Amino acid sequence: MRGAKKRRASGEGTVYLRGDGRWAGVVTLALGKRKFVYGKTQGEAMAKKKRLEDARDSGLIAGADRILDNYSDEWLSYKRANVSTRTYERYEQLIRIHVRPTLGKRRLQQIVPTDFTTLYSELLIKGLAANTVRHVHVAARTMMQDALRWDYVSRNVVSLAKPPKVVHTEMSILDRPEVDRLRIAADETSFRALWRIALGTALRAGELAALRWSDIDFDDHSLTVNHSLRDLKGGAWSLDAPKSVRSRRKIGLTKSLVNELVSHRKRDNERIIASEEKHVDHGFVFARNDGRPLIVSSLKRRHLEPILRTAGLPTSTRVHDLRHTAISHALAQGAPIADVSQWAGHASVAITLALYAHALPEANKRTTETVALALGI
């Protein structure tokens, strides 16, 4: 009979088969309130029920009175143990600064999609970049997805809210004459090797700053990307794992780059000896006078912009644009895209193609000519 409850087996609790074919379970929360969970199978419903009961018994939920402030604290505690330090800190910052001031006192069950749509509009009006607002959206969506998974809410309202569109700026690619001008200007600075390595290896800014002498194999003419440096408050720093698994990579060095590093080390040692400033050797290839690594967020302003001005190049050029330049020229010269993708440390070849399709203007023509030659067409 439709709608009739199926007899429950021993130990199944309040899990039953509904007339619509779904399995349902009910858990009594604080103040006698009840929460229903549903699953396509008996096992799924029982698992959801068990998670909800465990959360209730451990004090993680308090029924419909749960507010976002309290939940976000608990969620961040969970994330701290399950994501990288960098990801956790970014989540914490985005939720604390941009979500909690507006929605922190709202009950989870009362929050609707338009609350987040309105929040995004307010953040944009305050001057927050669209890309940052999208990061807020991703953090909030992830947080509420876990709330849904734990049966704290019946739907992920953030996934139904529409974040702002991001207008991607064109990457700045230096042509060969511009690279020559940059290199000549950089050669007059104490960090000439930094910019030659940047152009010759396509390392990211954090990877450049994290490079240590132990990462350099002078006999093998190679360097290994083992870390990415991250600035912390108060002048401290953190050596984190590279951006992705493929970002931890070995990169060959030309004889010219090896010689540049040898010369840099000699000049750096002479500078340290001549300096009266206290120096602690942390092993960084590119370090400040006291031995601490360069500040990643200041590489452009303190070190690159003076070179750009001397070279007569746009000061809007970023450190990351040197990476774009190296990758684009490698592809334009016909280097296999799979090799370039691995060299650049991209998570996949698809990312390389998506970002650097512009660097393959002759690809279609070469492919057509190859096929024509093979088939005699």
C-alpha positions in Angstrom: 0.0 0.0 0.0 1.4 3.4 -1.0 2.5 5.5 2.0 2.7 2.5 4.4 5.8 2.2 6.5 7.9 -0.9 6.2 8.6 -2.9 9.4 12.1 -2.0 10.7 14.7 -4.5 11.4 16.3 -4.6 14.9 18.8 -1.8 15.3 17.5 0.3 12.4 16.0 2.9 14.7 13.6 5.3 13.0 14.7 4.5 9.4 11.8 3.5 7.1 10.9 3.2 3.5 8.6 6.0 2.3 5.9 5.6 -0.3 7.9 7.6 -2.8 10.7 5.0 -2.7 13.1 7.0 -0.6 14.4 5.9 2.8 13.8 8.3 5.7 15.2 8.7 9.2 14.4 11.1 12.1 16.6 12.4 14.8 15.4 14.2 17.9 17.4 17.4 18.5 17.5 19.9 21.3 14.2 21.0 22.9 12.4 18.0 21.4 12.7 19.3 17.8 13.0 16.6 15.1 15.1 16.5 12.0 14.4 14.3 9.0 17.1 12.8 6.7 16.6 11.0 3.4 18.5 8.6 1.2 18.0 6.6 -1.9 18.9 3.5 -0.1 18.5 2.2 3.5 22.2 2.4 4.1 22.5 6.0 2.9 19.6 7.1 5.2 21.1 5.2 8.2 24.5 6.8 7.5 23.0 10.3 7.5 21.0 9.6 10.6 24.1 8.3 12.4 26.2 11.4 11.4 23.4 13.7 12.6 23.2 11.8 15.9 26.9 11.9 16.4 26.9 15.6 15.7 24.1 16.1 18.2 25.7 14.1 20.9 29.0 15.9 20.5 27.3 19.3 20.8 27.9 20.4 17.2 24.3 21.2 16.5 21.5 22.7 18.4 18.6 22.4 16.0 17.2 25.3 14.1 18.8 27.8 16.6 22.3 27.2 15.1 23.7 30.5 13.9 26.3 30.9 11.2 28.9 32.4 13.6 29.0 29.2 15.7 28.8 26.9 12.8 31.7 28.7 11.0 33.9 28.3 14.0 33.3 24.6 14.1 33.7 24.2 10.4 37.0 26.0 10.4 38.2 23.8 13.2 37.3 20.8 11.1 39.1 22.4 8.0 42.2 23.2 10.0 42.9 19.4 10.3 41.8 18.5 6.7 43.3 21.2 4.4 46.7 22.9 3.9 47.6 25.7 6.2 47.4 28.2 3.3 43.9 27.0 2.4 42.7 27.1 6.0 44.0 30.6 6.5 42.3 31.8 3.3 39.0 30.3 4.3 39.3 31.8 7.8 40.1 35.3 6.4 37.3 35.3 3.8 34.6 34.1 6.2 35.6 36.3 9.1 36.1 39.5 7.1 33.4 39.3 4.5 30.6 36.8 5.6 30.3 36.9 9.3 29.8 40.7 9.8 26.7 40.5 7.6 25.3 37.0 8.1 27.0 35.8 11.3 24.0 36.2 13.6 21.6 34.6 11.2 20.3 31.0 11.8 21.5 28.6 9.2 18.0 27.5 8.4 16.9 31.1 7.8 19.6 32.0 5.3 18.4 32.1 1.6 20.3 32.4 -1.7 19.4 36.1 -2.0 21.2 36.8 1.2 24.5 35.9 -0.5 23.6 37.6 -3.8 23.0 40.8 -1.8 26.2 40.3 0.2 28.2 40.0 -3.1 26.7 43.3 -4.4 27.5 45.1 -1.1 31.1 43.9 -1.2 31.5 45.1 -4.8 30.0 48.5 -3.8 32.6 48.7 -1.0 35.3 48.3 -3.7 36.2 44.6 -3.3 37.5 43.1 -6.6 35.2 40.8 -8.4 37.7 38.0 -8.2 37.9 38.4 -4.4 34.1 38.3 -4.2 34.2 35.0 -6.2 36.7 33.7 -3.6 34.2 34.6 -0.9 31.6 32.7 -2.8 33.8 29.6 -3.1 34.6 29.6 0.6 31.0 30.1 1.7 29.8 27.5 -0.8 32.3 25.0 0.6 31.3 25.8 4.1 27.6 25.3 3.4 28.2 22.2 1.4 29.6 20.6 4.5 26.6 21.8 6.4 24.4 20.0 3.9 26.6 16.9 4.0 26.3 16.9 7.8 22.5 17.4 7.6 22.6 20.8 9.3 20.7 22.3 6.4 18.4 20.9 3.8 20.1 22.7 0.8 23.2 24.6 0.0 21.9 28.1 -0.5 25.2 29.5 -1.6 25.4 27.2 -4.6 22.1 28.9 -5.7 23.5 32.4 -5.4 25.2 33.9 -8.4 28.7 35.4 -7.9 29.9 38.3 -10.0 31.6 37.7 -13.3 35.4 38.3 -13.4 36.9 40.1 -16.4 40.2 38.5 -17.0 43.0 40.9 -17.9 45.3 40.0 -20.7 48.6 38.6 -19.6 51.6 40.7 -20.5 54.1 38.9 -22.8 57.4 40.5 -23.5 58.8 40.1 -27.0 62.5 39.3 -27.5 63.7 42.9 -27.8 61.9 43.7 -24.6 63.4 40.7 -22.8 66.8 41.9 -23.9 66.2 45.4 -22.5 64.9 43.9 -19.3 67.9 41.6 -19.0 70.4 44.5 -19.7 68.8 46.6 -17.0 68.6 43.7 -14.5 72.4 43.1 -15.0 73.1 46.3 -13.2 71.4 45.1 -10.0 72.5 42.8 -7.2 69.8 40.3 -8.1 70.6 39.9 -11.8 70.5 36.2 -11.4 67.0 36.3 -10.0 65.6 37.7 -13.2 67.6 35.4 -15.4 66.3 32.4 -13.5 62.8 33.8 -13.6 62.9 34.1 -17.4 64.9 30.9 -17.9 62.8 28.6 -15.8 59.3 30.1 -15.5 59.3 29.8 -11.8 56.4 31.4 -9.9 57.2 34.3 -7.5 56.8 32.2 -4.4 59.0 29.4 -5.9 61.7 31.9 -6.8 61.8 33.3 -3.3 61.8 29.8 -1.7 64.7 28.6 -3.8 67.6 27.4 -1.6 71.1 26.4 -2.5 70.3 22.8 -1.5 67.7 22.8 -4.4 70.5 23.5 -6.9 72.4 20.6 -8.4 75.5 22.2 -10.1 76.8 18.8 -11.4 73.5 17.9 -13.0 72.8 21.4 -14.2 69.3 21.4 -12.6 67.2 22.8 -9.8 64.3 21.2 -8.0 61.2 23.1 -6.9 60.6 21.8 -3.4 58.7 24.7 -1.8 56.8 27.9 -2.3 57.5 30.8 0.1 54.6 32.6 1.7 54.7 35.9 3.6 53.4 35.9 7.1 52.6 38.7 9.5 55.5 40.5 11.2 58.1 39.7 8.6 57.9 36.0 9.2 57.6 33.5 6.3 56.5 30.0 5.7 57.9 27.4 3.3 54.9 25.6 1.9 54.4 22.7 -0.5 54.3 23.8 -4.1 50.9 24.7 -5.6 50.1 21.2 -6.9 51.7 17.8 -7.1 53.1 18.5 -10.5 54.5 21.8 -9.2 57.1 19.8 -7.4 59.4 19.4 -10.4 63.0 19.2 -11.6 64.1 21.8 -14.1 67.2 21.7 -16.3 69.5 24.7 -16.3 71.6 25.9 -19.2 75.3 26.4 -18.7 74.7 30.1 -18.8 72.2 29.9 -15.9 74.5 27.7 -13.9 77.4 30.2 -14.3 75.0 33.0 -13.3 74.2 31.2 -10.1 77.9 30.6 -9.4 78.7 34.2 -9.9 75.7 35.3 -7.8 76.8 33.1 -4.9 80.3 34.6 -5.0 79.0 38.1 -5.1 76.6 37.3 -2.3 79.3 35.9 -0.1 81.5 39.0 -0.7 78.5 41.3 0.2 77.9 39.4 3.4 81.5 39.7 4.4 81.6 43.4 3.7 78.3 44.1 5.4 78.2 45.1 9.1 74.6 43.9 9.4 74.1 40.7 11.4 73.5 37.8 8.9 71.8 34.5 9.6 72.3 32.0 6.8 68.9 30.3 6.0 70.2 28.9 2.8 68.1 31.0 0.4 69.6 31.7 -3.0 68.0 35.1 -3.1 68.1 36.7 0.4 68.0 40.0 2.1 71.1 41.4 3.8 70.3 39.7 7.1 69.8 36.3 5.4 66.0 36.2 5.4 64.3 35.5 2.1 62.9 38.2 -0.2 59.4 39.3 0.5 57.2 37.8 -2.2 54.6 40.5 -2.1 57.3 43.2 -2.5 59.2 41.6 -5.4 57.5 43.7 -8.0 57.6 47.1 -6.2 61.0 46.8 -4.6 63.0 44.9 -7.2 61.2 44.6 -10.6 59.7 48.1 -11.1 63.1 50.0 -10.9 64.4 47.6 -13.6 61.3 48.1 -15.8 61.7 51.9 -15.5 65.4 51.7 -16.5 64.5 49.4 -19.4 61.7 51.7 -20.6 59.1 49.0 -20.1 55.6 49.3 -18.6 55.7 49.3 -14.8 52.5 47.4 -14.8 54.5 44.3 -15.8 54.3 41.7 -13.0 56.7 39.1 -11.8 54.2 36.5 -13.0 54.3 38.0 -16.5 57.9 36.9 -16.8 56.6 33.4 -16.3 54.0 34.0 -18.9 56.7 35.3 -21.2 58.9 32.2 -20.8 56.1 29.7 -21.3 54.7 31.6 -24.3 58.1 31.7 -26.1 58.7 28.0 -25.4 55.5 27.1 -27.0 55.9 29.5 -29.9 59.3 27.9 -30.6 57.6 24.5 -31.0 58.4 22.9 -27.7 55.9 20.0 -27.1 53.0 21.3 -25.0 53.2 18.2 -22.7 56.9 19.0 -22.0 56.1 22.7 -21.4 53.2 21.9 -19.1 55.5 19.7 -16.9 58.3 22.2 -17.0 55.9 25.0 -15.9 54.4 22.8 -13.1 50.8 23.1 -14.3 48.4 20.6 -12.8 47.4 19.4 -16.3 48.1 19.9 -20.0 44.6 21.2 -20.3 45.5 24.2 -18.1 48.5 25.0 -20.3 46.3 24.8 -23.4 43.6 27.0 -21.8 46.1 29.7 -20.7 48.5 29.7 -23.7 46.5 28.9 -26.8 47.5 32.4 -28.0 51.2 31.2 -28.1 50.3 28.5 -30.8 49.3 30.7 -33.8 50.9 28.3 -36.2 49.6 25.1 -34.6 46.7 24.6 -36.9 48.8 25.3 -40.0 51.6 22.9 -38.9 49.0 20.2 -38.2 47.4 20.6 -41.6 50.8 20.5 -43.3 51.8 17.4 -41.4 48.6 15.6 -42.3 48.9 16.7 -45.9 52.4 15.3 -46.1 51.5 12.1 -44.5 48.4 11.5 -46.7 49.8 13.0 -49.9 47.0 15.5 -50.1 
